[in-house]
């Protein structure tokens, strides 16, 4: 599947909700854009988890463009799409690779966010590009996390460095980077323990891992990716802010997008955290990680809304 179709797959639940709610605004032919209509539109946007700020900005755009006019569904969706693409605009390069030699990527996030699976998907992506990958299982607090990552490493044919349960995570990270350098690998992905952003001692551990890696390879870690669970909606924003304060995250991987009807959470994350969304998870297989593209994302989100009602029903 192409990028658009992958987004369409991942946004199915959100698009179905949006299709129903937006069409309900146009039960009769044409609608006058008045305060009542704009209030209803605001409620629809909030249900998508776009956040108050973005919802207000979109409603204001519709107000200025169509105020006191009778509009059709396509008129309003065109305005919403254009504004959403503006709000989501970001640099296009998904991963900042080292200019030469080893690229080190550190991955963090809370327990249950989909972090381990996202690392496996990222490793698969690099493998498909012909790159040699080494994984560092620095989540030494949970034996199950190491086992899960080891299973993925075997499936994908990549090397993995592990440590004893309860051992120093920074030591494991150091050994993983050292192994990657020795093997002449292209990419080293370091997993870290899932933790709540309020656990200050564990957040300090992240800072230590970051510092240790930086002493081994100039400019490393080249990316610090924060994995957020899309199904948690707005809660991901506070997570992102705390993690960014601890380790200067460079981008977000939004996991489990296919499991929620609130895919619009991408927008407040971009607005309030200021980090680019690097990748989104659109399914459960190792191939279901795609680079985030705002235009494809928005177009896929509104495809069913803009289709004829009968066609939209068939696509679902």
For each residue, the residues with C-beta under 8 A, 3 or more apart:
1: 5 6 9
2: 5 6
3: 6 7 290 291 293 296
4: 7 8 296 299 300
5: 1 2 8 9 300
6: 1 2 3 9 10 282 288 290
7: 3 4 10 11 280 282 290 293 296 297 299 300 301
8: 4 5 11 12 15 300 303
9: 1 5 6 12 258 282 283
10: 6 7 257 258 263 280 281 282 283 288 290
11: 7 8 14 15 257 258 263 282 297 300 301
12: 8 9 15 16 258 316
13: 16 17 258 259 260 261 263
14: 11 17 18 48 260 261 262 263 264 301
15: 8 11 12 18 19 263 300 301 302 303 304 305
16: 12 13 19 20 261 304 316
17: 13 14 20 21 47 48 261
18: 14 15 21 22 44 48 301 302 304 305
19: 15 16 22 23 304 305 312
20: 16 17 23 24
21: 17 18 24 25 44 47
22: 18 19 25 26 44 73 76 77 305
23: 19 20 26 27 73 305 309
24: 20 21 27
25: 21 22 31 37 40 41 44 73 76
26: 22 23 29 30 31 72 73
27: 23 24
28: 31
29: 26 72
30: 26 70 71 72
31: 25 26 28 37 70 71
32: 37 68 69 70 71
33: 37 38 62 63 66 67 68 69 70 71 76
34: 37 38 68
35: 38 39
36: 39 40
37: 25 31 32 33 34 40 41
38: 33 34 35 41 42 59 62 63
39: 35 36 42 43
40: 25 36 37 43 44
41: 25 37 38 44 45 58 59 62 76
42: 38 39 45 46 55 56 59
43: 39 40 46 47
44: 18 21 22 25 40 41 47 48
45: 41 42 48 50 54 55 58 59 264
46: 42 43 49 50 51 52 55
47: 17 21 43 44 262
48: 14 17 18 44 45 261 262 263 264
49: 46 233 234 262 263 264 265 268
50: 45 46 54 55 58 264 265 267 268
51: 46 54 55 234 264 265 267 268 271 272
52: 46 55 56
53: 56 57 268 271 272
54: 45 50 51 57 58 84 87 264 267 268 271
55: 42 45 46 50 51 52 58 59
56: 42 52 53 59 60
57: 53 54 60 61 83 87
58: 41 45 50 54 55 61 62 80 83 84
59: 38 41 42 45 55 56 62 63
60: 56 57 63 64
61: 57 58 64 65 79 80 82 83
62: 33 38 41 58 59 65 66 76 79 80
63: 33 38 59 60 66 67
64: 60 61 67
65: 61 62 79
66: 33 62 63 69 71 75 76 79
67: 33 63 64
68: 32 33 34
69: 32 33 66
70: 30 31 32 33
71: 30 31 32 33 66 75 76
72: 26 29 30 75 76
73: 22 23 25 26 76 77 305 306
74: 77 78 306
75: 66 71 72 78 79
76: 22 25 33 41 62 66 71 72 73 79 80
77: 22 73 74 80 81 302 305 306
78: 74 75 81 82
79: 61 62 65 66 75 76 82 83
80: 58 61 62 76 77 83 84 302
81: 77 78 84 85 298 299 302
82: 61 78 79 85 86
83: 57 58 61 79 80 86 87
84: 54 58 80 81 87 88 267 294 298 301
85: 81 82 88 89 294 295 298
86: 82 83 89
87: 54 57 83 84 267 270 271
88: 84 85 266 267 270 294 297 298
89: 85 86 294
90: 270 276 277 292 294
91: 276
92: 293
93: 96
94: 278 279 291 292
95: 103 105 223 278
96: 93 222 223 250
97: 103 222
98: 101 102 103 104 217 219 220 222
99:
100:
101: 98 217
102: 98 177 180 181 185 186 187 188 217 220
103: 95 97 98 186 187 188 220 222 223
104: 98 177 180 187 188 190 213 216 217 220 221 222
105: 95 122 187 188 189 190 221 222 223 224 225
106: 173 190 192 209 210 213 221 223 224 225 247
107: 115 118 119 122 189 190 191 192 224 225 227 253
108: 115 192 206 224 225 226 227 243 247 249
109: 113 114 115 194 226 227 228 239 243
110: 113 194 195 196 197 229 239
111: 142 194 195 196
112: 194 229
113: 109 110 194 227 228 229 255
114: 109 117 118 227 229 255 256 281
115: 107 108 109 118 119 191 194 227 255
116: 119 120 139 145 148 149 152 191
117: 114 120 121 152 255 281 284
118: 107 114 115 121 122 225 227 253 255 279 281 289
119: 107 115 116 122 123 135 149 152 189 191
120: 116 117 123 124 149 152 155 156 286
121: 117 118 124 125 279 281 286 287 288 289
122: 105 107 118 119 125 126 189 225 253 279 289
123: 119 120 126 127 133 135 152 153 156 158 187 189
124: 120 121 127 128 156 286 287 289
125: 121 122 128 129 289
126: 122 123 129 131 133 186 187
127: 123 124 130 131 133 156 157 158
128: 124 125
129: 125 126
130: 127
131: 126 127 185 186 187
132: 158 183 184 185 186 187
133: 123 126 127 156 158 159 185 186 187 188 189
134: 158 159 160 161 176 179 180 183 185 187 188 189
135: 119 123 149 152 153 158 159 160 161 176 188 189 190 191
136: 160 161 172 173 175 176 177 188 189 190 191
137: 140 145 146 149 150 160 161 162 163 172 176 191
138: 163 169 170 172 173 176 190 191 192 193 209
139: 116 142 145 146 149 169 191 192 193 194
140: 137 146 163 164 165 166 167 168 169 172 193
141: 145 165 166 169 193
142: 111 139 145 146 193 194
143: 146 147 165
144: 147 148
145: 116 137 139 141 142 148 149 191 193 194
146: 137 139 140 142 143 149 150 162 163 165
147: 143 144 150 151
148: 116 144 145 151 152
149: 116 119 120 135 137 139 145 146 152 153 160 191
150: 137 146 147 153 154 160 162
151: 147 148 154 155
152: 116 117 119 120 123 135 148 149 155 156 286
153: 123 135 149 150 156 158 159 160
154: 150 151 157
155: 120 151 152 286
156: 120 123 124 127 133 152 153 286
157: 127 154
158: 123 127 132 133 134 135 153
159: 133 134 135 153 179 183 185
160: 134 135 136 137 149 150 153
161: 134 135 136 137 172 175 176 179
162: 137 146 150 172
163: 137 138 140 146 167 168 169 171 172 175
164: 140 167
165: 140 141 143 146
166: 140 141
167: 140 163 164 171 172
168: 140 163 171 172
169: 138 139 140 141 163 172 173 192 193 205 208 209
170: 138 173 174 205 208 209 211 212
171: 163 167 168 174 175
172: 136 137 138 140 161 162 163 167 168 169 175 176
173: 106 136 138 169 170 176 177 190 192 209 212 213
174: 170 171 177 178 212 213 216
175: 136 161 163 171 172 178 179
176: 134 135 136 137 138 161 172 173 179 180 188 190
177: 102 104 136 173 174 180 181 188 190 213 216 217 220
178: 174 175 181 182 216
179: 134 159 161 175 176 182 183 185 188
180: 102 104 134 176 177 183 185 187 188
181: 102 177 178 184 185 216 217
182: 178 179
183: 132 134 159 179 180
184: 132 181
185: 102 131 132 133 134 159 179 180 181 188
186: 102 103 126 131 132 133
187: 102 103 104 105 123 126 131 132 133 134 180
188: 102 103 104 105 133 134 135 136 176 177 179 180 185
189: 105 107 119 122 123 133 134 135 136
190: 104 105 106 107 135 136 138 173 176 177 209 213 221
191: 107 115 116 119 135 136 137 138 139 145 149
192: 106 107 108 138 139 169 173 205 206 209
193: 138 139 140 141 142 145 169 202 205
194: 109 110 111 112 113 115 139 142 145
195: 110 111 199 202 203 206
196: 110 111 199 202
197: 110 203 238 239 241 242 243 246
198: 242
199: 195 196 202 203
200: 203 204
201: 204 205
202: 193 195 196 199 205 206
203: 195 197 199 200 206 207 242 243 246
204: 200 201 207 208 246
205: 169 170 192 193 201 202 208 209
206: 108 192 195 202 203 209 210 243 246 247
207: 203 204 210 211 246 247
208: 169 170 204 205 211 212
209: 106 138 169 170 173 190 192 205 206 212 213 247
210: 106 206 207 213 214 221 224 247 248
211: 170 207 208 214 215
212: 170 173 174 208 209 215 216
213: 104 106 173 174 177 190 209 210 216 217 220 221
214: 210 211 217 219 220 221
215: 211 212
216: 104 174 177 178 181 212 213 220
217: 98 101 102 104 177 181 213 214 220
218:
219: 98 214 222
220: 98 102 103 104 177 213 214 216 217
221: 104 105 106 190 210 213 214 224
222: 96 97 98 103 104 105 219
223: 95 96 103 105 106 250 251 278
224: 105 106 107 108 210 221 247 248 249 250 251
225: 105 106 107 108 118 122 249 250 251 252 253 278
226: 108 109 239 240 243 244 249 251 252 253 275
227: 107 108 109 113 114 115 118 252 253 255
228: 109 113 232 236 239 240 252 253 254 255 269
229: 110 112 113 114 232 236 255 256
230: 233 236 254 255 256 257 259 260 262 263 265 266 280 281
231: 256 259 260 262
232: 228 229 235 236
233: 49 230 236 260 262 265
234: 49 51 237 265 268
235: 232 238 239
236: 228 229 230 232 233 239 240 254 265 269
237: 234 240 241 268 269 272 273
238: 197 235 241 242
239: 109 110 197 226 228 235 236 242 243
240: 226 228 236 237 243 244 249 252 269 273 275
241: 197 237 238 244 245 272 273
242: 197 198 203 238 239 245 246
243: 108 109 197 203 206 226 239 240 246 247 249
244: 226 240 241 247 248 249 273 275
245: 241 242
246: 197 203 204 206 207 242 243
247: 106 108 206 207 209 210 224 243 244
248: 210 224 244
249: 108 224 225 226 240 243 244 252 275
250: 96 223 224 225 275 276
251: 223 224 225 226 275 276 277 278
252: 225 226 227 228 240 249 269 273 275 276 277 278
253: 107 118 122 225 226 227 228 277 278 279 280 281 289
254: 228 230 236 257 265 266 269 277 279 280 281 292
255: 113 114 115 117 118 227 228 229 230 280 281
256: 114 229 230 231 259 260 281
257: 10 11 230 254 260 263 280 281 282
258: 9 10 11 12 13 281 282 283 288
259: 13 230 231 256
260: 13 14 230 231 233 256 257 263 265
261: 13 14 16 17 48
262: 14 47 48 49 230 231 233 265
263: 10 11 13 14 15 48 49 230 257 260 266 301
264: 14 45 48 49 50 51 54 267 268 301
265: 49 50 51 230 233 234 236 254 260 262 268 269
266: 88 230 254 263 269 270 277 280 292 297
267: 50 51 54 84 87 88 264 270 271
268: 49 50 51 53 54 234 237 264 265 271 272
269: 228 236 237 240 252 254 265 266 272 273 275 277
270: 87 88 90 266 267 273 274 275 276 277
271: 51 53 54 87 267 268 274
272: 51 53 237 241 268 269
273: 237 240 241 244 252 269 270
274: 270 271
275: 226 240 244 249 250 251 252 269 270
276: 90 91 250 251 252 270 292
277: 90 251 252 253 254 266 269 270 280 292
278: 94 95 223 225 251 252 253 291 292
279: 94 118 121 122 253 254 289 290 291 292
280: 7 10 230 253 254 255 257 266 277 289 290 292 297
281: 10 114 117 118 121 230 253 254 255 256 257 258 288 289
282: 6 7 9 10 11 257 258 288 289 290
283: 9 10 258 287 288
284: 117 288
285: 288
286: 120 121 124 152 155 156 289
287: 121 124 283
288: 6 10 121 258 281 282 283 284 285
289: 118 121 122 124 125 253 279 280 281 282 286
290: 3 6 7 10 279 280 282 293
291: 3 94 278 279
292: 90 94 254 266 276 277 278 279 280 297
293: 3 7 92 290 296 297
294: 84 85 88 89 90 297 298
295: 85 298 299
296: 3 4 7 293 299 300
297: 7 11 88 266 280 292 293 294 300 301
298: 81 84 85 88 294 295 301 302
299: 4 7 81 295 296 302 303
300: 4 5 7 8 11 15 296 297 303
301: 7 11 14 15 18 84 263 264 297 298
302: 15 18 77 80 81 298 299 305 306
303: 8 15 299 300 306 307 315
304: 15 16 18 19 307 312 315 316
305: 15 18 19 22 23 73 77 302 312
306: 73 74 77 302 303
307: 303 304 311 312 315
308: 311 312
309: 23 312 313
310: 313 314
311: 307 308 314 315
312: 19 304 305 307 308 309 315 316
313: 309 310 316
314: 310 311
315: 303 304 307 311 312
316: 12 16 304 312 313
